[in-house]
């Protein structure tokens, strides 16, 4: 089945318009994704962004567009330095551990590895060179504290991505602070070494220190994609100040547009609220597995809503994902790989994905087609093409141990039943079902199994 190149259209944060995403060189779509800060396990909110970026890349490639995907690792900042010191480890060893954990989670979620994955520490020479360019052009200055700052006032276009006009941010407010900045809005490019940084400092023309967070991404993106590239992506929380500052320092240095398209993914909510450590809702992939669910089931949940709208994650949504993936596996098992049918009934699914990466519409169309199709006439190649674009392997889940909390719920239910407190027993059964488990009773015992 021949696949012709078809463009994908996507909402652009900068212009607030949906427009085609096309490679400037007409060959390869070059895009940069802000990666994790490797100081702990990435949570499922982080992975909503990474999974949808993965679907974006898969749809591009499935539609005939070659890609060059760069995703960075932030391995030097306040968090990595502080945590590594708390654990008595070198920065390199500490970050290597959490980088390995991140890679393992990405593999479990079936994320395509980026073509290039630069680390901030390995690109400090490029960051120093970029800062020197900014100082030379009058866009940066040495503060009284010995750190180097970007002058917001020197860049008239500041605020165009996040629409700063009309907001309570004054970019020219004079300030008298410990840093010696010209304006309260000026941000750091190079931080002078302080005792609390320990051994984590590097030489520069302005003395020993370390880079600021924003300059890291600009230097790494330009190193591997050029001074101007096709698309930049991240979560909506990065629009301001991170991406706004990236634009300012990059375009001030080069005089060129930094990225031609900006692709941002909305927040993940948990049970209707924001994720937070205090509420215990910053779930990791290990937490999802502890509930008895797989990484592929989590992936299904994370792409089930529009990337432009917040998605509410619940345990019940994992149970629904399990049922949906079971239907897809069952359907695939009935397809005839040798079908002579030439028309691809699944092309409407790809059309929805190419239309602003509309994953909920694509999934809706997919199940409509499954209901309507006679499997003997459906080409397996078309279905498999869609599965690759969505990133589903449809492997049969392996049998896993029943999580302790599920065992405890089941035991409470059985105890309530023996006490003839059937209302409580029904409540526990509902909680088990919400968590994706079913219980079957015998005369003197019960058996737990995952919901189909």
C-alpha positions as CSV (number, residue, x, y, z in Angstrom):
1,X,0.0,0.0,0.0
2,X,1.7,3.2,-1.2
3,X,1.8,6.1,1.2
4,X,2.1,9.6,-0.2
5,X,3.5,12.5,1.7
6,X,0.6,14.5,3.3
7,X,1.2,17.5,5.6
8,X,0.1,17.7,9.2
9,X,-1.6,20.9,10.4
10,X,-1.0,22.0,14.0
11,X,-2.0,25.0,16.2
12,X,0.9,27.4,16.6
13,X,1.2,29.1,20.0
14,X,3.0,32.1,18.5
15,X,0.4,33.0,15.8
16,X,-2.6,31.5,17.6
17,X,-3.5,29.9,14.2
18,X,-3.6,26.3,12.9
19,X,-1.2,25.9,10.0
20,X,0.7,23.2,8.1
21,X,3.9,21.9,9.7
22,X,6.4,21.7,6.8
23,X,10.2,21.3,6.7
24,X,11.8,24.5,5.6
25,X,14.3,22.6,3.5
26,X,11.5,20.5,2.0
27,X,13.3,17.4,3.2
28,X,13.4,16.9,7.0
29,X,11.2,18.4,9.7
30,X,13.7,19.6,12.4
31,X,12.2,19.9,15.8
32,X,13.3,20.4,19.4
33,X,11.5,19.2,22.5
34,X,12.4,20.4,26.0
35,X,13.3,17.2,27.9
36,X,13.3,16.3,31.6
37,X,15.3,17.7,34.4
38,X,16.9,14.5,35.6
39,X,16.6,14.8,39.4
40,X,13.9,12.2,40.0
41,X,11.4,10.0,38.3
42,X,9.3,11.8,35.6
43,X,5.6,11.8,36.5
44,X,2.7,11.1,34.2
45,X,2.1,14.8,33.6
46,X,5.6,15.0,32.1
47,X,4.8,11.9,30.1
48,X,1.6,13.3,28.7
49,X,3.8,15.9,26.9
50,X,6.4,13.3,25.8
51,X,3.8,10.8,24.6
52,X,2.0,13.4,22.5
53,X,5.2,14.6,21.0
54,X,5.9,11.0,20.1
55,X,2.5,10.7,18.4
56,X,3.3,14.0,16.5
57,X,6.6,12.5,15.2
58,X,5.0,9.2,14.4
59,X,2.2,10.9,12.4
60,X,4.7,12.9,10.5
61,X,6.7,9.9,9.6
62,X,3.6,7.8,8.8
63,X,2.5,10.6,6.4
64,X,5.8,10.6,4.5
65,X,7.8,13.4,6.3
66,X,11.3,12.6,7.5
67,X,12.2,14.1,10.9
68,X,15.2,15.2,13.0
69,X,14.1,15.0,16.6
70,X,16.2,16.6,19.3
71,X,15.2,16.3,23.0
72,X,17.5,17.6,25.7
73,X,18.4,16.5,29.2
74,X,18.8,19.2,31.9
75,X,21.5,17.8,34.0
76,X,22.7,21.0,35.7
77,X,20.4,23.3,37.6
78,X,19.4,24.1,41.1
79,X,17.4,20.9,41.5
80,X,20.0,18.5,40.2
81,X,22.8,20.2,42.2
82,X,20.8,20.3,45.5
83,X,19.5,16.7,45.2
84,X,22.9,15.2,44.2
85,X,24.5,16.9,47.3
86,X,21.7,15.7,49.6
87,X,22.5,12.1,48.4
88,X,26.3,12.5,48.6
89,X,26.8,11.8,44.9
90,X,28.6,13.5,42.1
91,X,26.3,15.5,39.8
92,X,27.3,13.1,36.9
93,X,26.5,9.9,38.8
94,X,23.3,11.3,40.2
95,X,22.0,12.4,36.8
96,X,23.1,9.2,35.1
97,X,20.9,7.2,37.5
98,X,17.8,9.3,36.8
99,X,18.5,9.5,33.1
100,X,18.6,5.7,32.9
101,X,15.2,5.6,34.8
102,X,13.8,8.1,32.3
103,X,14.9,6.0,29.4
104,X,13.5,2.8,30.8
105,X,10.1,4.6,31.3
106,X,10.2,5.9,27.8
107,X,10.9,2.5,26.4
108,X,8.0,1.0,28.4
109,X,5.7,3.7,27.0
110,X,7.0,2.9,23.5
111,X,8.4,6.4,22.8
112,X,10.7,6.6,19.8
113,X,14.1,7.7,21.0
114,X,15.1,11.1,19.8
115,X,17.7,11.2,17.0
116,X,19.9,13.4,19.2
117,X,19.7,13.8,23.0
118,X,22.1,16.5,24.2
119,X,22.9,17.2,27.8
120,X,23.5,20.6,29.2
121,X,26.8,19.9,30.9
122,X,28.3,18.6,27.6
123,X,27.3,21.8,25.8
124,X,28.7,24.4,28.2
125,X,31.2,25.7,25.6
126,X,28.3,26.4,23.2
127,X,26.5,28.2,26.0
128,X,29.5,30.4,26.8
129,X,29.9,31.2,23.1
130,X,26.3,32.3,22.8
131,X,26.5,34.4,25.9
132,X,29.6,36.1,24.5
133,X,27.7,36.9,21.3
134,X,24.9,38.5,23.4
135,X,27.3,40.6,25.4
136,X,29.0,41.7,22.2
137,X,25.7,42.9,20.7
138,X,24.7,44.8,23.8
139,X,21.9,42.3,24.9
140,X,23.6,41.0,28.0
141,X,25.7,42.5,30.9
142,X,27.7,41.5,33.9
143,X,25.8,42.1,37.1
144,X,27.2,43.5,40.3
145,X,27.1,39.9,41.7
146,X,29.4,38.6,39.0
147,X,26.7,36.8,37.1
148,X,25.7,37.6,33.5
149,X,22.1,38.8,32.7
150,X,20.1,39.2,29.6
151,X,18.7,42.7,29.1
152,X,15.0,42.4,28.4
153,X,14.8,46.1,27.4
154,X,17.3,45.4,24.6
155,X,14.9,43.1,22.8
156,X,11.7,44.9,21.7
157,X,9.9,41.7,20.7
158,X,9.9,40.3,24.2
159,X,6.6,38.8,25.2
160,X,5.3,37.9,21.7
161,X,4.9,34.2,22.5
162,X,3.1,34.6,25.8
163,X,1.3,37.8,25.0
164,X,2.8,39.9,27.8
165,X,1.0,43.1,26.8
166,X,-1.8,43.9,29.2
167,X,-0.3,41.7,31.9
168,X,1.2,42.9,35.2
169,X,4.8,42.4,34.1
170,X,7.0,45.4,33.6
171,X,10.1,44.6,31.6
172,X,11.8,47.9,32.4
173,X,11.2,48.1,36.1
174,X,14.4,49.3,37.8
175,X,15.6,47.2,40.7
176,X,18.1,47.4,43.5
177,X,18.7,43.8,44.5
178,X,21.5,41.5,45.6
179,X,22.1,40.5,42.0
180,X,22.8,44.0,40.6
181,X,20.4,43.6,37.7
182,X,19.3,46.6,35.5
183,X,15.7,45.4,35.6
184,X,13.6,43.0,37.7
185,X,12.7,41.1,34.5
186,X,16.3,40.5,33.4
187,X,17.2,36.8,33.6
188,X,20.4,35.1,34.3
189,X,22.6,33.6,31.5
190,X,25.6,32.6,33.6
191,X,25.5,32.2,37.4
192,X,28.6,33.1,39.4
193,X,29.8,30.2,41.5
194,X,28.5,30.1,45.1
195,X,29.6,27.9,47.9
196,X,26.3,26.0,47.9
197,X,27.1,24.8,44.4
198,X,30.0,22.8,45.7
199,X,32.2,21.3,43.0
200,X,29.6,22.1,40.3
201,X,31.2,25.0,38.5
202,X,33.0,25.6,35.2
203,X,35.5,28.3,34.0
204,X,34.2,31.1,31.8
205,X,35.4,34.6,30.7
206,X,33.3,36.0,33.7
207,X,34.7,33.6,36.3
208,X,33.8,30.2,37.5
209,X,30.1,29.4,37.5
210,X,27.4,27.5,35.7
211,X,24.8,28.2,33.0
212,X,21.3,29.5,33.6
213,X,18.4,27.1,32.5
214,X,17.2,29.2,29.5
215,X,20.5,29.5,27.8
216,X,21.0,25.7,27.9
217,X,18.2,25.0,25.5
218,X,19.0,27.8,23.0
219,X,22.6,26.6,22.7
220,X,21.7,22.9,22.4
221,X,18.9,23.6,19.9
222,X,21.1,25.8,17.7
223,X,24.0,23.4,17.9
224,X,22.0,20.5,16.5
225,X,19.2,22.1,14.4
226,X,20.7,25.4,13.3
227,X,20.0,29.0,14.3
228,X,16.5,28.7,12.9
229,X,14.5,25.5,12.7
230,X,11.0,24.2,12.1
231,X,9.3,23.5,15.4
232,X,9.8,23.8,19.2
233,X,7.7,21.9,21.7
234,X,7.0,21.5,25.4
235,X,4.3,21.7,28.0
236,X,2.2,24.9,28.4
237,X,4.0,25.6,31.7
238,X,7.1,26.4,29.6
239,X,5.6,29.1,27.5
240,X,6.6,31.7,30.1
241,X,9.2,32.3,31.0
242,X,11.3,29.5,29.5
243,X,10.3,29.6,25.9
244,X,9.8,33.4,25.9
245,X,13.4,33.8,27.2
246,X,14.7,31.2,24.6
247,X,13.2,33.3,21.8
248,X,14.6,36.6,23.2
249,X,18.2,35.4,23.7
250,X,18.3,33.3,20.5
251,X,16.8,35.9,18.2
252,X,18.8,38.7,19.8
253,X,22.0,36.8,19.1
254,X,21.2,35.7,15.5
255,X,18.7,38.2,14.1
256,X,16.7,35.2,12.8
257,X,13.4,33.5,13.8
258,X,14.3,30.9,16.4
259,X,11.5,28.4,15.7
260,X,8.9,28.7,13.0
261,X,6.2,26.8,14.9
262,X,5.5,26.4,18.6
263,X,3.7,23.3,19.8
264,X,2.5,23.2,23.4
265,X,0.7,20.5,25.3
266,X,-1.9,21.3,28.0
267,X,-1.7,20.1,31.6
268,X,-2.7,16.8,33.0
269,X,-5.1,16.9,35.9
270,X,-5.6,14.1,38.4
271,X,-9.1,13.4,39.7
272,X,-10.0,16.9,38.6
273,X,-7.2,18.8,40.4
274,X,-3.7,19.9,39.8
275,X,-0.9,17.3,40.5
276,X,1.0,18.0,43.7
277,X,3.3,16.1,46.0
278,X,1.2,17.2,49.0
279,X,-1.9,15.6,47.7
280,X,-0.1,12.4,46.6
281,X,-1.1,12.8,42.9
282,X,2.3,13.1,41.2
283,X,2.0,9.6,39.9
284,X,5.0,7.9,38.2
285,X,4.8,4.9,35.8
286,X,5.8,2.7,38.8
287,X,2.7,4.0,40.6
288,X,0.5,3.0,37.7
289,X,2.0,-0.5,37.6
290,X,1.4,-0.8,41.3
291,X,-2.3,-0.3,40.5
292,X,-2.1,-3.3,38.2
293,X,-2.0,-1.4,34.9
294,X,0.5,-1.4,32.0
295,X,2.5,1.3,30.4
296,X,0.5,0.8,27.2
297,X,-2.8,1.4,29.1
298,X,-1.3,4.6,30.5
299,X,-0.2,5.6,27.0
300,X,-3.8,5.2,25.7
301,X,-5.1,7.4,28.5
302,X,-2.5,10.1,27.8
303,X,-3.5,10.4,24.1
304,X,-7.3,10.1,24.7
305,X,-7.8,13.9,24.9
306,X,-6.9,16.8,22.8
307,X,-3.4,18.1,23.4
308,X,-4.9,21.7,23.5
309,X,-7.1,20.9,26.5
310,X,-6.3,19.8,30.0
311,X,-6.8,16.0,30.4
312,X,-8.3,14.6,33.6
313,X,-6.6,11.4,34.7
314,X,-8.5,8.9,36.9
315,X,-8.1,5.3,37.8
316,X,-11.3,4.6,35.9
317,X,-9.8,5.9,32.8
318,X,-7.1,3.2,33.0
319,X,-9.8,0.6,33.2
320,X,-11.5,2.0,30.1
321,X,-8.1,2.0,28.3
322,X,-7.7,-1.7,29.2
323,X,-11.0,-2.5,27.6
324,X,-10.2,-0.4,24.5
325,X,-6.8,-2.1,23.9
326,X,-8.4,-5.5,24.4
327,X,-10.9,-4.7,21.6
328,X,-8.0,-3.6,19.4
329,X,-6.1,-6.7,20.0
330,X,-9.1,-8.9,19.4
331,X,-9.9,-7.1,16.1
332,X,-6.3,-7.4,14.9
333,X,-6.3,-11.2,15.6
334,X,-9.1,-11.6,13.1
335,X,-7.6,-9.6,10.2
336,X,-6.4,-11.3,7.1
337,X,-2.9,-10.2,6.3
338,X,-3.3,-11.4,2.7
339,X,-6.5,-9.4,2.1
340,X,-6.7,-8.2,-1.5
341,X,-8.6,-5.1,-0.6
342,X,-6.8,-2.1,-1.9
343,X,-8.8,0.7,-0.3
344,X,-7.6,1.6,3.2
345,X,-10.7,2.0,5.5
346,X,-8.5,3.5,8.2
347,X,-7.4,6.6,6.3
348,X,-10.0,8.7,8.1
349,X,-8.2,7.9,11.3
350,X,-4.9,9.3,9.8
351,X,-6.9,12.3,8.5
352,X,-8.0,13.1,12.0
353,X,-4.4,12.8,13.3
354,X,-3.1,15.1,10.6
355,X,-5.8,17.7,11.5
356,X,-4.3,19.4,14.5
357,X,-3.3,16.0,16.0
358,X,-6.9,15.3,16.9
359,X,-6.3,12.1,18.9
360,X,-9.8,11.8,20.5
361,X,-11.4,12.1,17.0
362,X,-9.0,9.6,15.6
363,X,-9.8,7.1,18.3
364,X,-13.5,7.7,17.8
365,X,-13.2,7.0,14.1
366,X,-11.1,4.0,14.7
367,X,-13.7,2.2,16.8
368,X,-16.5,3.3,14.4
369,X,-14.6,1.6,11.6
370,X,-14.0,-1.5,13.7
371,X,-17.8,-1.8,14.4
372,X,-18.7,-1.4,10.8
373,X,-16.0,-3.5,9.0
374,X,-16.2,-7.1,8.1
375,X,-12.8,-8.3,9.2
376,X,-12.2,-10.6,6.3
377,X,-12.2,-7.6,3.9
378,X,-9.9,-5.4,6.0
379,X,-6.2,-5.1,5.1
380,X,-4.1,-5.7,8.1
381,X,-1.5,-3.3,6.7
382,X,-3.9,-0.3,7.1
383,X,-4.8,-1.2,10.7
384,X,-1.1,-1.7,11.6
385,X,-0.2,1.6,10.0
386,X,-2.6,3.4,12.3
387,X,-1.3,1.4,15.4
388,X,2.2,2.5,14.6
389,X,1.1,6.1,14.3
390,X,-0.6,5.9,17.7
391,X,2.3,4.0,19.1
392,X,0.4,0.9,20.2
393,X,2.2,-2.5,20.0
394,X,-0.9,-4.5,21.1
395,X,1.2,-7.1,22.8
396,X,-0.7,-9.4,25.1
397,X,-0.1,-8.3,28.7
398,X,2.0,-10.7,30.7
399,X,0.5,-12.0,34.0
400,X,1.5,-9.7,36.8
401,X,1.3,-10.1,40.6
402,X,-1.8,-8.6,42.2
403,X,-0.8,-5.3,43.9
404,X,-1.0,-5.3,47.7
405,X,-3.6,-2.5,47.8
406,X,-5.9,-4.5,45.5
407,X,-5.4,-7.6,47.7
408,X,-6.3,-5.5,50.7
409,X,-9.5,-4.2,49.0
410,X,-10.6,-7.7,48.0
411,X,-10.0,-8.9,51.6
412,X,-12.1,-6.1,53.0
413,X,-14.9,-6.9,50.5
414,X,-14.8,-10.6,51.5
415,X,-14.9,-9.8,55.2
416,X,-17.9,-7.4,54.6
417,X,-19.7,-10.2,52.7
418,X,-19.1,-12.7,55.5
419,X,-20.6,-10.1,57.9
420,X,-23.5,-9.8,55.5
421,X,-22.7,-6.1,55.1
422,X,-23.6,-6.2,51.4
423,X,-23.6,-2.5,51.0
424,X,-20.0,-2.3,52.0
425,X,-19.1,-5.3,49.9
426,X,-20.7,-3.6,46.9
427,X,-18.7,-0.5,47.6
428,X,-15.4,-2.5,47.7
429,X,-16.4,-4.3,44.5
430,X,-16.9,-1.0,42.8
431,X,-13.6,0.3,44.0
432,X,-11.9,-2.9,42.6
433,X,-13.7,-2.4,39.3
434,X,-12.6,1.2,39.1
435,X,-9.0,0.0,39.6
436,X,-9.5,-2.4,36.8
437,X,-10.0,-5.7,38.7
438,X,-12.9,-8.1,39.0
439,X,-13.7,-10.6,41.7
440,X,-15.4,-14.0,41.3
441,X,-16.7,-15.7,44.5
442,X,-16.9,-19.4,45.2
443,X,-18.5,-21.1,48.2
444,X,-15.6,-20.4,50.5
445,X,-13.2,-18.1,48.7
446,X,-12.8,-15.6,45.9
447,X,-10.5,-15.0,42.9
448,X,-9.2,-11.7,41.5
449,X,-8.4,-11.1,37.9
450,X,-7.9,-8.0,35.7
451,X,-10.9,-6.7,33.9
452,X,-11.0,-7.6,30.2
